[in-house]
Amino acid sequence: MHILLCFLFSFLAQAEDRAGSITYDLGASVGVSGGGSVDRNYTEVNLGLSWYAADFLAWRNSGFARFLEGADTGYGLDTSLRLIGDLGSSTQGVSVFVAPGYRFASSSVGSAPFAEEGLTLLLGGLRIGGGAKQIFHQLVEPGREIENQYFIILGGGGRL
């Protein structure tokens, strides 16, 4: 999936001038945490701020809360560097992104590096899309598996 999205970037034109701007967004995701016989479903909500160093590059920081089935709520911050490609105008178009990052989280969630990718459709001020995030817990906690998280993007966000 990462290779496909990176390949798409070579064909996409920039939709708007975002360099130097800060945007915000709200999101939600679902996933499964654990491994083997102790898998537990969870839901996460997040509020993100992105600073655009260039039209195609954003530093995103997102505070989140994880509601895990049968456990305490976990909190943390995801920080990533998103490579973004746009096709269309500032009111209609498609946007794809790929990003490496790091998750700083409470012990109930666990800190670890991650990679994410996604696609959104822009219709007026509304963004609709989704993506996936792989959290590589085994790199900091041997024996723990990669966690796959799937998220939807419904809503807008805005500019500060």
GROMACS elastic network, one bead per residue, 0.5 to 0.9 nm:
[ bonds ]
;  ai    aj funct       b0    kb
    1     4     6  0.51622   500
    1     5     6  0.63245   500
    1     6     6  0.86554   500
    1   117     6  0.79867   500
    2     5     6  0.53310   500
    2     6     6  0.61908   500
    2     7     6  0.86127   500
    2    98     6  0.70118   500
    2   115     6  0.88244   500
    2   116     6  0.83207   500
    2   117     6  0.69691   500
    3     6     6  0.51272   500
    3     7     6  0.61120   500
    3     8     6  0.86946   500
    4     7     6  0.51031   500
    4     8     6  0.63428   500
    5     8     6  0.50531   500
    5     9     6  0.66266   500
    5    96     6  0.70758   500
    5    97     6  0.72406   500
    5    98     6  0.69469   500
    5   117     6  0.75330   500
    5   118     6  0.83263   500
    5   119     6  0.89996   500
    6     9     6  0.53322   500
    6    10     6  0.74220   500
    6    83     6  0.87495   500
    6    97     6  0.83358   500
    6    98     6  0.73002   500
    7    10     6  0.58154   500
    7    11     6  0.77267   500
    8    11     6  0.55676   500
    8    12     6  0.66893   500
    8    85     6  0.79139   500
    8    96     6  0.80915   500
    9    12     6  0.53320   500
    9    13     6  0.83823   500
    9    83     6  0.86344   500
    9    84     6  0.75307   500
    9    85     6  0.53550   500
    9    86     6  0.81409   500
    9    96     6  0.77462   500
    9    97     6  0.84967   500
   10    13     6  0.85250   500
   10    85     6  0.83672   500
   11    85     6  0.85180   500
   11    87     6  0.85478   500
   12    15     6  0.89617   500
   12    85     6  0.56292   500
   12    86     6  0.55641   500
   12    87     6  0.52500   500
   12    88     6  0.87399   500
   12    95     6  0.86273   500
   13    85     6  0.68803   500
   13    86     6  0.56179   500
   13    87     6  0.51830   500
   13    88     6  0.74326   500
   14    17     6  0.77269   500
   14    55     6  0.69870   500
   14    56     6  0.75315   500
   14    84     6  0.89570   500
   14    85     6  0.65337   500
   14    87     6  0.62000   500
   14    88     6  0.75411   500
   14    89     6  0.82275   500
   15    55     6  0.85976   500
   15    85     6  0.84680   500
   15    86     6  0.53902   500
   15    87     6  0.58614   500
   15    88     6  0.53220   500
   15    90     6  0.55135   500
   15    91     6  0.87773   500
   15    92     6  0.88330   500
   15    93     6  0.76172   500
   15    94     6  0.88330   500
   15    95     6  0.86800   500
   16    55     6  0.72734   500
   16    86     6  0.83295   500
   16    88     6  0.87859   500
   16    89     6  0.67935   500
   16    90     6  0.55867   500
   17    20     6  0.89083   500
   17    21     6  0.88193   500
   17    54     6  0.82595   500
   17    55     6  0.58561   500
   17    90     6  0.89636   500
   18    21     6  0.54775   500
   18    22     6  0.82278   500
   18    51     6  0.89233   500
   18    52     6  0.61596   500
   18    53     6  0.82939   500
   18    54     6  0.67407   500
   18    55     6  0.50465   500
   18    56     6  0.84181   500
   19    22     6  0.87714   500
   19    51     6  0.81931   500
   19    52     6  0.50291   500
   19    53     6  0.54105   500
   19    55     6  0.50481   500
   19    56     6  0.83154   500
   19    57     6  0.83750   500
   19    58     6  0.87231   500
   20    51     6  0.67303   500
   20    52     6  0.52887   500
   20    53     6  0.56929   500
   20    54     6  0.69303   500
   20    55     6  0.85797   500
   21    50     6  0.81824   500
   21    51     6  0.59316   500
   21    52     6  0.55839   500
   21    53     6  0.80286   500
   21   159     6  0.71007   500
   21   160     6  0.72207   500
   22    49     6  0.67834   500
   22    50     6  0.54531   500
   22    52     6  0.64142   500
   22   158     6  0.85537   500
   22   159     6  0.57807   500
   22   160     6  0.54933   500
   23    48     6  0.81578   500
   23    49     6  0.56715   500
   23    50     6  0.51941   500
   23    51     6  0.66834   500
   23    52     6  0.82678   500
   23   157     6  0.69207   500
   23   158     6  0.54246   500
   23   160     6  0.58707   500
   24    47     6  0.72624   500
   24    48     6  0.54374   500
   24    50     6  0.62966   500
   24   156     6  0.87467   500
   24   157     6  0.52019   500
   24   158     6  0.54977   500
   24   159     6  0.63748   500
   24   160     6  0.75673   500
   25    46     6  0.82452   500
   25    47     6  0.58661   500
   25    48     6  0.52032   500
   25    49     6  0.67115   500
   25    50     6  0.84340   500
   25    62     6  0.88483   500
   25   155     6  0.80970   500
   25   156     6  0.66985   500
   25   158     6  0.68574   500
   26    45     6  0.75998   500
   26    46     6  0.57774   500
   26    48     6  0.63638   500
   26   153     6  0.79559   500
   26   154     6  0.83161   500
   26   155     6  0.75158   500
   26   156     6  0.78801   500
   26   157     6  0.66782   500
   27    44     6  0.82822   500
   27    45     6  0.57708   500
   27    46     6  0.52606   500
   27    47     6  0.66003   500
   27    48     6  0.80816   500
   27   151     6  0.76744   500
   27   152     6  0.70131   500
   27   153     6  0.58308   500
   27   154     6  0.72506   500
   27   155     6  0.82558   500
   28    43     6  0.72375   500
   28    44     6  0.55353   500
   28    46     6  0.62964   500
   28   151     6  0.60536   500
   28   152     6  0.63000   500
   28   153     6  0.71985   500
   28   154     6  0.86437   500
   29    42     6  0.84451   500
   29    43     6  0.57708   500
   29    44     6  0.51527   500
   29    45     6  0.65532   500
   29    46     6  0.85594   500
   29   149     6  0.68229   500
   29   150     6  0.57418   500
   29   152     6  0.62786   500
   29   153     6  0.87294   500
   30    41     6  0.74454   500
   30    42     6  0.57630   500
   30    44     6  0.62693   500
   30   149     6  0.60000   500
   30   150     6  0.57316   500
   30   151     6  0.63021   500
   30   152     6  0.88247   500
   31    40     6  0.84510   500
   31    41     6  0.58861   500
   31    42     6  0.55674   500
   31    43     6  0.66765   500
   31    44     6  0.83947   500
   31   147     6  0.77534   500
   31   148     6  0.63670   500
   31   150     6  0.62681   500
   31   151     6  0.85410   500
   32    35     6  0.86717   500
   32    39     6  0.61809   500
   32    40     6  0.54574   500
   32    42     6  0.60796   500
   32    43     6  0.88614   500
   32    68     6  0.89275   500
   32   147     6  0.70391   500
   32   148     6  0.71361   500
   32   149     6  0.72520   500
   33    38     6  0.82138   500
   33    39     6  0.55070   500
   33    40     6  0.52817   500
   33    41     6  0.63467   500
   33    42     6  0.72147   500
   33    68     6  0.82441   500
   33   109     6  0.86360   500
   33   145     6  0.89416   500
   33   147     6  0.63519   500
   33   148     6  0.83403   500
   34    37     6  0.81957   500
   34    38     6  0.56589   500
   34    40     6  0.63219   500
   34    41     6  0.89694   500
   34   144     6  0.75267   500
   34   145     6  0.75351   500
   34   147     6  0.79497   500
   35    38     6  0.57367   500
   35    39     6  0.53365   500
   35    40     6  0.86312   500
   35   144     6  0.70699   500
   35   145     6  0.64477   500
   35   147     6  0.88725   500
   36    39     6  0.62768   500
   40    68     6  0.69260   500
   40    69     6  0.58609   500
   40    70     6  0.77970   500
   41    67     6  0.87552   500
   41    68     6  0.62966   500
   41    69     6  0.57715   500
   42    66     6  0.66961   500
   42    67     6  0.55084   500
   42    69     6  0.59116   500
   43    65     6  0.84343   500
   43    66     6  0.58376   500
   43    67     6  0.53144   500
   43    68     6  0.66873   500
   43    69     6  0.86828   500
   44    64     6  0.65981   500
   44    65     6  0.55875   500
   44    67     6  0.61722   500
   44    68     6  0.85296   500
   45    63     6  0.85122   500
   45    64     6  0.56115   500
   45    65     6  0.56421   500
   45    66     6  0.67992   500
   45    67     6  0.85802   500
   46    62     6  0.61382   500
   46    63     6  0.55227   500
   46    65     6  0.65865   500
   46    66     6  0.89030   500
   47    61     6  0.84465   500
   47    62     6  0.53936   500
   47    63     6  0.55143   500
   47    64     6  0.65926   500
   48    60     6  0.66774   500
   48    61     6  0.55370   500
   48    63     6  0.63496   500
   48    64     6  0.85462   500
   48    78     6  0.88030   500
   49    59     6  0.83089   500
   49    60     6  0.56662   500
   49    61     6  0.54105   500
   49    62     6  0.62401   500
   49    63     6  0.88522   500
   50    58     6  0.59351   500
   50    59     6  0.54809   500
   50    61     6  0.63765   500
   50    62     6  0.84444   500
   51    54     6  0.89000   500
   51    57     6  0.85422   500
   51    58     6  0.53917   500
   51    59     6  0.52670   500
   51    60     6  0.64746   500
   51    61     6  0.87571   500
   52    55     6  0.64387   500
   52    56     6  0.77122   500
   52    57     6  0.58346   500
   52    59     6  0.64505   500
   52    60     6  0.86061   500
   53    56     6  0.80306   500
   53    57     6  0.57539   500
   53    58     6  0.58382   500
   53    59     6  0.74128   500
   54    57     6  0.50897   500
   54    58     6  0.70073   500
   55    58     6  0.78080   500
   55    84     6  0.76759   500
   55    85     6  0.84540   500
   56    82     6  0.79731   500
   56    83     6  0.56598   500
   56    85     6  0.59891   500
   56    86     6  0.81493   500
   56    97     6  0.89997   500
   57    81     6  0.70320   500
   57    82     6  0.56507   500
   57    84     6  0.59649   500
   57    85     6  0.88766   500
   58    80     6  0.82310   500
   58    81     6  0.57764   500
   58    82     6  0.50750   500
   58    83     6  0.67253   500
   58    84     6  0.75784   500
   59    79     6  0.73645   500
   59    80     6  0.58664   500
   59    82     6  0.62323   500
   60    78     6  0.79045   500
   60    79     6  0.56592   500
   60    80     6  0.52988   500
   60    81     6  0.62533   500
   60    82     6  0.70410   500
   61    77     6  0.67485   500
   61    78     6  0.56550   500
   61    80     6  0.66101   500
   61    81     6  0.89895   500
   62    76     6  0.83668   500
   62    77     6  0.55020   500
   62    78     6  0.51383   500
   62    79     6  0.64644   500
   62    80     6  0.87922   500
   63    75     6  0.75971   500
   63    76     6  0.58234   500
   63    78     6  0.64649   500
   63    79     6  0.88575   500
   64    74     6  0.83026   500
   64    75     6  0.56975   500
   64    76     6  0.55050   500
   64    77     6  0.61212   500
   64    78     6  0.76721   500
   64   105     6  0.89321   500
   65    73     6  0.68053   500
   65    74     6  0.57099   500
   65    76     6  0.67449   500
   65    77     6  0.89859   500
   66    72     6  0.87487   500
   66    73     6  0.55613   500
   66    75     6  0.61705   500
   66    76     6  0.85346   500
   66   109     6  0.77208   500
   67    70     6  0.89679   500
   67    71     6  0.78375   500
   67    72     6  0.73280   500
   67    74     6  0.67468   500
   68    71     6  0.54709   500
   68    72     6  0.67617   500
   68    73     6  0.62468   500
   68    74     6  0.77338   500
   68   109     6  0.89596   500
   69    72     6  0.83871   500
   71    74     6  0.86906   500
   71   108     6  0.79944   500
   72   108     6  0.71717   500
   73   108     6  0.76983   500
   73   109     6  0.86728   500
   74   105     6  0.73133   500
   74   106     6  0.57970   500
   74   107     6  0.76914   500
   74   108     6  0.57070   500
   74   109     6  0.57297   500
   74   110     6  0.88798   500
   75   104     6  0.87233   500
   75   105     6  0.58027   500
   75   106     6  0.56528   500
   75   107     6  0.89794   500
   75   108     6  0.84453   500
   75   109     6  0.74675   500
   76   103     6  0.71229   500
   76   104     6  0.54786   500
   76   106     6  0.60899   500
   76   109     6  0.82100   500
   76   110     6  0.89463   500
   76   111     6  0.84394   500
   77   102     6  0.84345   500
   77   103     6  0.58866   500
   77   104     6  0.52111   500
   77   105     6  0.62910   500
   78   101     6  0.70212   500
   78   102     6  0.58730   500
   78   104     6  0.62438   500
   78   105     6  0.81808   500
   78   114     6  0.89066   500
   79   100     6  0.86976   500
   79   101     6  0.54975   500
   79   102     6  0.55660   500
   79   103     6  0.64758   500
   79   104     6  0.81423   500
   80    99     6  0.60790   500
   80   100     6  0.56759   500
   80   102     6  0.64688   500
   80   103     6  0.86749   500
   80   114     6  0.85852   500
   80   115     6  0.85151   500
   80   116     6  0.89405   500
   81    98     6  0.84091   500
   81    99     6  0.54505   500
   81   100     6  0.61058   500
   81   101     6  0.64425   500
   82    97     6  0.61948   500
   82    98     6  0.56918   500
   82   100     6  0.72389   500
   82   101     6  0.86535   500
   82   116     6  0.87967   500
   82   117     6  0.88243   500
   83    96     6  0.83706   500
   83    97     6  0.54889   500
   83    98     6  0.54754   500
   83    99     6  0.61509   500
   84    95     6  0.69218   500
   84    96     6  0.57678   500
   84    98     6  0.68745   500
   84    99     6  0.87487   500
   85    94     6  0.83341   500
   85    95     6  0.56034   500
   85    96     6  0.53560   500
   85    97     6  0.64050   500
   86    89     6  0.84338   500
   86    93     6  0.71275   500
   86    94     6  0.57551   500
   86    96     6  0.65959   500
   86    97     6  0.89202   500
   87    92     6  0.86778   500
   87    93     6  0.54889   500
   87    94     6  0.52481   500
   87    95     6  0.63862   500
   87    96     6  0.88975   500
   88    91     6  0.79745   500
   88    92     6  0.58795   500
   88    94     6  0.64546   500
   88    95     6  0.85652   500
   88   122     6  0.88116   500
   89    92     6  0.52601   500
   89    93     6  0.58084   500
   89    94     6  0.88597   500
   89   122     6  0.88098   500
   90    93     6  0.72749   500
   90   122     6  0.79393   500
   90   124     6  0.79349   500
   90   125     6  0.87964   500
   91   122     6  0.63298   500
   91   123     6  0.58846   500
   91   125     6  0.65454   500
   91   126     6  0.87023   500
   92   121     6  0.74949   500
   92   124     6  0.60192   500
   92   125     6  0.86714   500
   93   120     6  0.84380   500
   93   121     6  0.58343   500
   93   122     6  0.50875   500
   93   123     6  0.70097   500
   94   119     6  0.71883   500
   94   120     6  0.57887   500
   94   122     6  0.60560   500
   95   118     6  0.83594   500
   95   119     6  0.56692   500
   95   120     6  0.52315   500
   95   121     6  0.64322   500
   95   122     6  0.76450   500
   96   117     6  0.75131   500
   96   118     6  0.56935   500
   96   120     6  0.64463   500
   96   121     6  0.89641   500
   97   116     6  0.80698   500
   97   117     6  0.54410   500
   97   118     6  0.54447   500
   97   119     6  0.65187   500
   97   120     6  0.88206   500
   98   115     6  0.75098   500
   98   116     6  0.57160   500
   98   118     6  0.67450   500
   99   114     6  0.83559   500
   99   115     6  0.56482   500
   99   116     6  0.52820   500
   99   117     6  0.63653   500
  100   113     6  0.76437   500
  100   114     6  0.59494   500
  100   116     6  0.65640   500
  101   112     6  0.87926   500
  101   113     6  0.57548   500
  101   114     6  0.52076   500
  101   115     6  0.60855   500
  101   116     6  0.80617   500
  102   111     6  0.74889   500
  102   112     6  0.58495   500
  102   114     6  0.56726   500
  102   115     6  0.83899   500
  102   135     6  0.86309   500
  103   110     6  0.79326   500
  103   111     6  0.51278   500
  103   112     6  0.52806   500
  103   113     6  0.59585   500
  103   114     6  0.70259   500
  103   135     6  0.81795   500
  104   110     6  0.73952   500
  104   112     6  0.69930   500
  104   113     6  0.88186   500
  105   108     6  0.79055   500
  105   109     6  0.59233   500
  105   110     6  0.53602   500
  105   112     6  0.82970   500
  106   109     6  0.56061   500
  106   110     6  0.59352   500
  106   111     6  0.73126   500
  107   111     6  0.75807   500
  110   137     6  0.74353   500
  110   140     6  0.89588   500
  110   141     6  0.86898   500
  111   137     6  0.73747   500
  111   140     6  0.77686   500
  112   135     6  0.64749   500
  112   136     6  0.59354   500
  112   137     6  0.52472   500
  112   138     6  0.82444   500
  112   139     6  0.72140   500
  112   140     6  0.62945   500
  112   141     6  0.85017   500
  113   134     6  0.86629   500
  113   135     6  0.60767   500
  113   136     6  0.56160   500
  113   137     6  0.72339   500
  113   139     6  0.78232   500
  113   140     6  0.84735   500
  114   133     6  0.67987   500
  114   134     6  0.54737   500
  114   136     6  0.56924   500
  114   137     6  0.84726   500
  115   132     6  0.84603   500
  115   133     6  0.56993   500
  115   134     6  0.54101   500
  115   135     6  0.67447   500
  115   136     6  0.82836   500
  116   131     6  0.72517   500
  116   132     6  0.56245   500
  116   134     6  0.63048   500
  116   135     6  0.86401   500
  117   130     6  0.86222   500
  117   131     6  0.55140   500
  117   132     6  0.56938   500
  117   133     6  0.66444   500
  118   129     6  0.73976   500
  118   130     6  0.55563   500
  118   132     6  0.64203   500
  118   133     6  0.87407   500
  118   151     6  0.87300   500
  119   128     6  0.84912   500
  119   129     6  0.55495   500
  119   130     6  0.57991   500
  119   131     6  0.63288   500
  120   127     6  0.60824   500
  120   128     6  0.53704   500
  120   130     6  0.64685   500
  120   131     6  0.86277   500
  120   153     6  0.73841   500
  121   126     6  0.81502   500
  121   127     6  0.55714   500
  121   128     6  0.52541   500
  121   129     6  0.60109   500
  122   125     6  0.68754   500
  122   126     6  0.58327   500
  122   128     6  0.67014   500
  122   129     6  0.87821   500
  122   156     6  0.88189   500
  123   126     6  0.52684   500
  123   127     6  0.64094   500
  123   128     6  0.80708   500
  124   127     6  0.81213   500
  125   155     6  0.81890   500
  125   156     6  0.58921   500
  125   157     6  0.82110   500
  125   158     6  0.84980   500
  126   154     6  0.75148   500
  126   155     6  0.53605   500
  126   157     6  0.81923   500
  127   153     6  0.67544   500
  127   154     6  0.59781   500
  127   155     6  0.54052   500
  127   156     6  0.52643   500
  127   157     6  0.82089   500
  128   152     6  0.76478   500
  128   153     6  0.53409   500
  128   155     6  0.66602   500
  128   156     6  0.82560   500
  129   151     6  0.85503   500
  129   152     6  0.58128   500
  129   154     6  0.67653   500
  130   150     6  0.74857   500
  130   151     6  0.54106   500
  130   153     6  0.53357   500
  130   154     6  0.84582   500
  131   149     6  0.85310   500
  131   150     6  0.58996   500
  131   151     6  0.54058   500
  131   152     6  0.65865   500
  131   153     6  0.82202   500
  132   148     6  0.70982   500
  132   149     6  0.56449   500
  132   151     6  0.61181   500
  132   152     6  0.89022   500
  133   147     6  0.80881   500
  133   148     6  0.58787   500
  133   149     6  0.50311   500
  133   150     6  0.63610   500
  133   151     6  0.79668   500
  134   146     6  0.64920   500
  134   147     6  0.56698   500
  134   149     6  0.63307   500
  134   150     6  0.88927   500
  135   138     6  0.87926   500
  135   145     6  0.87795   500
  135   146     6  0.56408   500
  135   147     6  0.50109   500
  135   148     6  0.65011   500
  135   149     6  0.78636   500
  136   139     6  0.59307   500
  136   140     6  0.79248   500
  136   144     6  0.86130   500
  136   145     6  0.72445   500
  136   147     6  0.66697   500
  137   140     6  0.56976   500
  137   141     6  0.57484   500
  137   142     6  0.77046   500
  137   143     6  0.86607   500
  137   144     6  0.59226   500
  137   145     6  0.62328   500
  137   146     6  0.58051   500
  137   147     6  0.71948   500
  138   143     6  0.60023   500
  138   145     6  0.55796   500
  138   146     6  0.65241   500
  139   142     6  0.64781   500
  139   144     6  0.85397   500
  140   144     6  0.87526   500
  141   144     6  0.59227   500
  141   145     6  0.88391   500
  142   145     6  0.83013   500
  144   147     6  0.87795   500
  153   156     6  0.84770   500
